[in-house]
Amino acid sequence: YKLIIKGTAPKATSLAVPKETVKPITPKINYIDYQVKPKETLYSLSKMSGLSQEELILLNPALANGVEIGMTIKVPESAAIPQEVELKKNYSNLTMKSGNSERKKLVLLLPFNLSKIEGDTVNSTTTRLKKDKFLNMTLDFYSGALMAIDSAKTIGIPVDVSIFDSQETKNSSNISAIHQQHNLQSADAIIGPFYQNNVEKTAALLGSSNVAVISPLSKDIGNSFPNLYQTIPTSDALKRAVFDYMMAKGGNIIAVVDKKKESARQFIQQNYKEVHFSPLLENGSFSAESFKALLVKDKINYVVLASENTGMIKWTMAAMMSVMAKYNVELVIMEPNETLDTDEISFENLVKLKLMYPSITRENNSAEAQIFKKEYRKKNKIAPSTYATRGFDVTFDSLLRLSQNVKYEDTANSTATEQVDNKFEYYKKPDGGYTNKGVFILYYDTDLTIKEAK
């Protein structure tokens, strides 16, 4: 402490202390290449990179002459690089290109498992057909595929089709033997096998020749291969499709998620921060007051319900019904919910709330669809099942893509299509191969029919 005392303070003497030379520590910065996107400016690049405009120009002298689309610049590895927006494909009708006389080769690998049928000494073929659901599914798919092949011949698509029995179970098949005997590498595209494990094996076997391998029925995500095309949209694709639809409509989105659906809550929180969660009571039950406080008058209020609890579903629907005079409300689910199909849930109320959901297929009543159904019934003496229609859609779509005078992957990159009941909107996956994001958004209409939301 300095103290005030009587007397004269002595003059302070300073000792000359040699200063140490301290070298500033400059942290090592790693740089990466970044390609300038449309509408980006020096200002936006500065914000993204975390550098001042002067520092950015010093690092990239070419920027002094202006920002150009496509130019490659260096930015710190820590830069907040925006995620590329996946451009939505427009749907179009593929037609055979005129003057295309080059014949293409399509192969179908279907699990008839004829050796098992012929070796079954206990059950007759008729009995086996009654018992074996997998065989019935295969035969239905096959019947639809045959209809597609006939339709392709009618419109003059130059293609040779070969059909082989893949003799598969979940973990085995005779794909290697078929490949050795019939040189599958000469094919332009292959539909099948059915099981994910076998379709991946086929894609790996034919990867070097880049033969398109189309997985017709597997819902498994599995491993990725550059030449593998998954035709069944993933559950995430279904969820994203319905959220993208609601956001495109400018809706106010409210999520009612019970405590047992934590994965649904996480999905929404991670991907759609604009969504409002309706708070639950301490015991986990639905709070009507908290829910109503989130409603907005001048927008469609989409209520995303993630619960299989009958009580919570009924309470949510009751709260929605009570405000319909003042608010525009619609009920939405992200995935199939069996509880909604029970007698305890009023179908009439689901219709009033216009229940909306994403779906892989639709009920198509167009003139073209009616022609297909009529011709199928005429040929097979029965209405087409879901698997029969899928057999037609997957095969006919593949045949049309083969007739385009370009590689199969080029049509997947450029064109999305709708067939009778299925969409094919392929996108390249980051780890290789293609996934289908063709999803229908359906809703219960007041005339008691299910319609496609526009």
Secondary structure, DSSP 8 states (H G I E B T S, - for coil): -----SS-----------------------EEEEE--TT--HHHHHHHHTS-HHHHHHH-GGGGG---TT-EEEEETT------------B------TT----EEEEEEE---HHHHHT-SSS-HHHHHHH-HHHHHHHHHHHHHHHHHHHHHHTT--EEEEEEE---BTTB-SHHHHHHHH-GGG-SEEE--SSHHHHHHHHHHTGGGT-EEEESS--------TTEEE-S--HHHHHHHHHHHHHHTT-EEEEEE-TT-HHHHHHHHHH-TT-EE--B-TTS-B-HHHHHTT--TTSEEEEEEE---HHHHHHHHHHHHHTTTTSEEEEE-SS--GGGGSTTS-HHHHHHTT-EEEESB----SHHHHHHHHHHHHHHSS---HHHHHHHHHHHHHHHHHTSSS-HHHHHHH-BEE-SSBEE-EEE-TTSSEEE---EEEEE-TTS-EEE--
